[in-house]
Amino acid sequence: MPPRPSTRRSVYPPITRSVPFIAGDRLARSRNFRTPGSPRLPPGNGLTLKCILLHIARTFYYQSMQNDNITIKVELFSDMICPFCHIGKTLLDQALDQFDQRDQVEVSYRSFQLDPSAARVAGETLPEREMRFHGLSRAAVRQRLGTVTAMAEAAGLAYDLDRALPVRTFDAHRLTHFAAEYGKAGELSGRLLQAYTSEGRSLADHDTLVELAAATGLDAGQAREVLASGRYADAVRADVARAARLGVGGVPTLVIDGYQGISAIESPEVLVEMFRKALARAGERACAEPR
């Protein structure tokens, strides 16, 4: 005699087509599917493997629905008279171009001063400063700067560090904060780095700074007004203080979503993977937050 059909009702409510289909997940398509709040296990008198797997699938569905609204914050600490910083920014730009969720990454350019006591007027070149400051021979300095130049070439940059002029960059950082108000901090930062590493320009000279700002589309008159005043000085000092709180002792340094800083001298592929992991962590936090 065949067994009697079960009279137990299904733990799953009737299926509706109002929610996109997920293979094998009837629960996600059920009338009882909740998009806000944290996922809950379906009702029943016990947990089966199938039930648990469906719950996991539903959790990932939550994340996929919410992920488009999640952003991560990337902070780049750098100084314009740091040859490594131009390399770091270039690698960051390449990574962002490769990242398919670029619009979910918010980049902030933070100020850092390698030498706050540097002269406002260019008095020596980078090789001369290296020989004086570190007590190195001309040959040793040439070898050291040659290594940096080779790294720059690998990143697609052309350096001429024999002409680089180490000067105080406080005003250049102030101008970068001014550019940030117009969404041009990254563009101006790159132009200033190029002027130092390749063109032998003085980044303490206000006429030079105004020219470079205008080349990025900023208003020259406003840029000159900023430089003549003390505007954005507090913003620069706030960045320097934040770097100290985060333990940033050298540049270029990336801080991703407030986590411990890492060197920006990484391949674009490595940086892209870091962005993916940070975005996944942000998605998990958003999924776990009560609604």
C-alpha positions as CSV (number, residue, x, y, z in Angstrom):
1,M,0.0,0.0,0.0
2,P,1.6,3.3,-1.0
3,P,2.4,5.8,1.8
4,R,-0.2,8.5,2.5
5,P,0.7,11.9,1.2
6,S,2.0,14.3,3.9
7,T,-0.6,16.8,5.2
8,R,2.2,19.0,6.6
9,R,2.1,22.5,5.1
10,S,5.2,23.8,3.4
11,V,7.3,26.2,5.5
12,Y,7.5,28.4,2.4
13,P,4.7,30.8,1.5
14,P,3.4,31.0,-2.1
15,I,5.9,32.2,-4.7
16,T,5.5,35.6,-6.2
17,R,7.3,37.2,-9.2
18,S,7.7,40.6,-7.5
19,V,11.3,39.8,-6.5
20,P,14.1,38.9,-8.9
21,F,14.8,35.2,-9.3
22,I,17.8,33.6,-7.5
23,A,18.5,30.0,-8.6
24,G,17.4,27.6,-6.0
25,D,16.1,30.2,-3.6
26,R,12.4,30.0,-3.3
27,L,12.6,31.9,-0.1
28,A,14.1,35.0,-1.8
29,R,11.1,35.0,-4.2
30,S,8.5,34.5,-1.5
31,R,5.8,36.9,-0.5
32,N,7.5,37.0,2.9
33,F,10.9,38.3,1.6
34,R,12.1,41.3,3.6
35,T,14.6,43.7,2.0
36,P,15.1,45.9,5.1
37,G,16.6,44.6,8.2
38,S,18.9,41.6,8.9
39,P,18.0,38.2,7.3
40,R,15.9,35.8,9.4
41,L,15.6,32.1,9.1
42,P,12.4,30.7,7.7
43,P,9.8,29.4,10.2
44,G,9.7,25.7,11.0
45,N,10.1,23.2,13.7
46,G,13.7,22.5,12.9
47,L,16.7,23.5,10.7
48,T,17.6,21.4,7.8
49,L,20.7,21.7,5.6
50,K,18.5,23.0,2.8
51,C,17.0,25.6,5.1
52,I,20.5,26.8,6.2
53,L,21.7,27.0,2.6
54,L,18.7,29.0,1.6
55,H,19.4,31.4,4.5
56,I,23.0,31.9,3.3
57,A,21.8,32.5,-0.2
58,R,19.3,35.1,1.0
59,T,22.1,36.9,3.0
60,F,24.2,37.2,-0.1
61,Y,21.1,38.4,-2.0
62,Y,20.8,41.2,0.6
63,Q,24.4,42.2,0.0
64,S,24.0,42.3,-3.8
65,M,20.9,44.5,-3.4
66,Q,22.5,46.9,-1.1
67,N,26.0,47.0,-2.6
68,D,25.3,49.6,-5.2
69,N,24.6,52.2,-2.5
70,I,27.8,51.5,-0.5
71,T,30.9,53.6,-0.8
72,I,34.4,53.2,0.7
73,K,36.7,56.0,1.6
74,V,40.3,56.0,0.4
75,E,42.7,58.6,1.8
76,L,46.0,59.3,0.1
77,F,48.6,61.0,2.3
78,S,51.4,62.5,0.2
79,D,53.7,65.4,-0.2
80,M,54.5,67.1,-3.5
81,I,58.3,67.0,-2.9
82,C,58.2,63.2,-2.4
83,P,59.3,61.4,-5.7
84,F,57.6,58.2,-4.5
85,C,54.3,60.1,-4.1
86,H,53.9,60.7,-7.8
87,I,54.4,57.0,-8.4
88,G,51.9,56.1,-5.6
89,K,49.3,58.5,-7.0
90,T,49.8,57.2,-10.5
91,L,49.4,53.5,-9.4
92,L,46.3,54.6,-7.5
93,D,44.8,56.2,-10.6
94,Q,45.5,53.1,-12.6
95,A,43.9,50.9,-10.0
96,L,40.8,53.1,-9.9
97,D,40.6,53.0,-13.7
98,Q,40.6,49.2,-13.6
99,F,38.1,48.9,-10.7
100,D,34.7,48.1,-12.1
101,Q,33.0,49.8,-9.1
102,R,35.0,53.0,-9.3
103,D,31.9,55.2,-8.6
104,Q,31.7,53.5,-5.1
105,V,35.2,54.7,-4.1
106,E,35.5,58.2,-2.6
107,V,39.1,59.5,-2.7
108,S,40.5,62.2,-0.5
109,Y,43.9,63.7,-0.9
110,R,45.5,64.4,2.5
111,S,48.4,66.8,3.2
112,F,51.7,65.6,4.7
113,Q,54.9,67.6,5.1
114,L,58.2,65.7,4.9
115,D,60.1,68.8,5.8
116,P,58.0,71.6,7.4
117,S,61.2,73.6,7.9
118,A,62.2,73.6,4.2
119,A,63.0,76.9,2.6
120,R,60.3,78.9,0.8
121,V,62.8,79.9,-1.8
122,A,64.6,77.2,-3.8
123,G,68.3,77.2,-2.9
124,E,69.5,73.7,-3.9
125,T,68.5,70.8,-6.0
126,L,67.4,67.4,-4.7
127,P,70.8,65.7,-5.4
128,E,72.5,68.6,-3.5
129,R,70.1,68.3,-0.6
130,E,70.6,64.5,-0.4
131,M,74.4,64.9,-0.3
132,R,74.2,67.6,2.4
133,F,71.4,66.1,4.5
134,H,72.5,62.4,4.4
135,G,76.2,62.9,3.9
136,L,76.2,60.8,0.7
137,S,78.6,61.0,-2.2
138,R,77.4,62.2,-5.6
139,A,77.7,58.6,-6.9
140,A,75.6,57.2,-4.1
141,V,72.9,59.9,-4.6
142,R,72.9,59.2,-8.4
143,Q,72.4,55.5,-7.7
144,R,69.6,56.2,-5.2
145,L,67.7,58.6,-7.5
146,G,68.3,56.3,-10.4
147,T,66.4,53.6,-8.6
148,V,63.5,55.9,-8.0
149,T,63.5,57.0,-11.6
150,A,63.4,53.4,-12.8
151,M,60.4,52.8,-10.6
152,A,58.7,55.8,-12.1
153,E,59.4,54.6,-15.6
154,A,57.7,51.3,-14.7
155,A,54.6,53.3,-13.8
156,G,54.7,55.2,-17.0
157,L,56.4,58.4,-15.7
158,A,59.4,60.3,-16.9
159,Y,61.5,61.8,-14.0
160,D,64.2,64.4,-14.1
161,L,65.2,64.5,-10.4
162,D,68.5,66.3,-11.0
163,R,66.3,69.4,-11.5
164,A,63.9,68.8,-8.6
165,L,63.8,71.7,-6.1
166,P,62.9,70.7,-2.5
167,V,60.9,73.6,-0.9
168,R,58.3,74.1,1.7
169,T,54.9,72.8,0.4
170,F,52.5,74.2,2.9
171,D,51.0,76.7,0.4
172,A,50.8,74.0,-2.3
173,H,48.8,71.9,0.1
174,R,46.5,74.8,0.9
175,L,45.9,75.2,-2.8
176,T,45.0,71.5,-3.1
177,H,42.3,71.9,-0.4
178,F,41.0,74.9,-2.4
179,A,40.9,72.6,-5.5
180,A,39.0,70.0,-3.6
181,E,36.0,72.3,-3.4
182,Y,35.7,72.1,-7.1
183,G,36.4,68.4,-7.4
184,K,39.9,69.0,-8.8
185,A,42.2,68.0,-5.9
186,G,43.4,64.9,-7.6
187,E,44.1,66.7,-10.9
188,L,46.0,69.5,-9.2
189,S,47.9,67.1,-7.0
190,G,49.1,65.2,-10.0
191,R,50.1,68.4,-11.8
192,L,52.1,69.6,-8.8
193,L,53.9,66.3,-8.5
194,Q,54.7,66.4,-12.2
195,A,56.1,69.9,-11.9
196,Y,58.4,68.8,-9.1
197,T,59.6,65.5,-10.4
198,S,59.9,66.3,-14.1
199,E,60.0,70.0,-14.7
200,G,62.2,71.6,-12.0
201,R,59.5,74.0,-10.9
202,S,59.4,75.5,-7.4
203,L,56.2,74.6,-5.6
204,A,56.7,77.4,-3.1
205,D,56.6,80.1,-5.7
206,H,53.1,81.6,-5.9
207,D,53.2,82.6,-9.5
208,T,54.1,79.0,-10.4
209,L,51.3,77.6,-8.2
210,V,48.7,79.9,-9.8
211,E,49.9,78.9,-13.3
212,L,49.6,75.2,-12.4
213,A,46.2,75.7,-10.8
214,A,44.9,77.5,-13.9
215,A,46.2,74.7,-16.1
216,T,43.8,72.4,-14.3
217,G,40.8,74.6,-14.9
218,L,40.8,76.5,-11.6
219,D,40.3,80.3,-11.5
220,A,43.7,82.0,-11.4
221,G,42.4,85.0,-9.5
222,Q,40.8,82.9,-6.8
223,A,43.9,80.7,-6.6
224,R,46.1,83.8,-6.1
225,E,43.7,85.1,-3.4
226,V,43.9,81.8,-1.5
227,L,47.7,81.9,-1.6
228,A,47.8,85.5,-0.4
229,S,45.6,84.7,2.5
230,G,45.8,82.1,5.2
231,R,42.8,80.1,3.9
232,Y,42.9,76.3,4.2
233,A,45.8,76.4,6.7
234,D,43.7,74.7,9.3
235,A,42.7,72.0,6.8
236,V,46.4,71.3,6.1
237,R,47.1,71.1,9.8
238,A,44.1,68.9,10.4
239,D,45.4,66.4,7.8
240,V,48.9,66.4,9.4
241,A,47.2,65.8,12.8
242,R,45.1,63.0,11.4
243,A,48.2,61.4,9.9
244,A,49.8,61.4,13.4
245,R,46.7,59.8,14.9
246,L,46.7,57.1,12.3
247,G,50.4,56.4,12.7
248,V,51.3,57.6,9.2
249,G,55.1,58.2,9.4
250,G,55.9,58.2,5.7
251,V,54.4,58.8,2.4
252,P,52.7,57.8,0.1
253,T,50.3,56.1,2.4
254,L,46.8,54.9,1.7
255,V,44.2,54.6,4.4
256,I,41.2,52.5,3.2
257,D,37.9,53.0,5.1
258,G,39.8,54.1,8.2
259,Y,41.9,51.0,8.5
260,Q,45.6,51.0,9.2
261,G,47.6,52.8,6.5
262,I,49.5,50.9,3.8
263,S,52.1,51.9,1.3
264,A,50.6,53.3,-2.0
265,I,53.5,51.7,-3.9
266,E,51.5,48.6,-4.9
267,S,50.6,47.3,-8.2
268,P,47.1,48.3,-9.5
269,E,46.0,44.7,-9.3
270,V,46.9,44.5,-5.6
271,L,45.1,47.8,-4.9
272,V,42.0,46.7,-6.8
273,E,41.8,43.5,-4.7
274,M,42.1,45.8,-1.6
275,F,39.2,47.9,-2.8
276,R,37.1,44.7,-3.4
277,K,37.7,43.5,0.1
278,A,37.0,46.8,1.6
279,L,33.7,47.1,-0.3
280,A,32.8,43.6,0.8
281,R,33.5,44.5,4.5
282,A,31.4,47.6,4.0
283,G,28.6,45.5,2.6
284,E,28.7,43.1,5.5
285,R,28.5,46.0,8.0
286,A,25.6,47.5,6.2
287,C,23.8,44.1,6.1
288,A,24.3,43.6,9.8
289,E,23.1,47.0,10.8
290,P,19.5,47.1,12.2
291,R,17.0,48.8,10.0
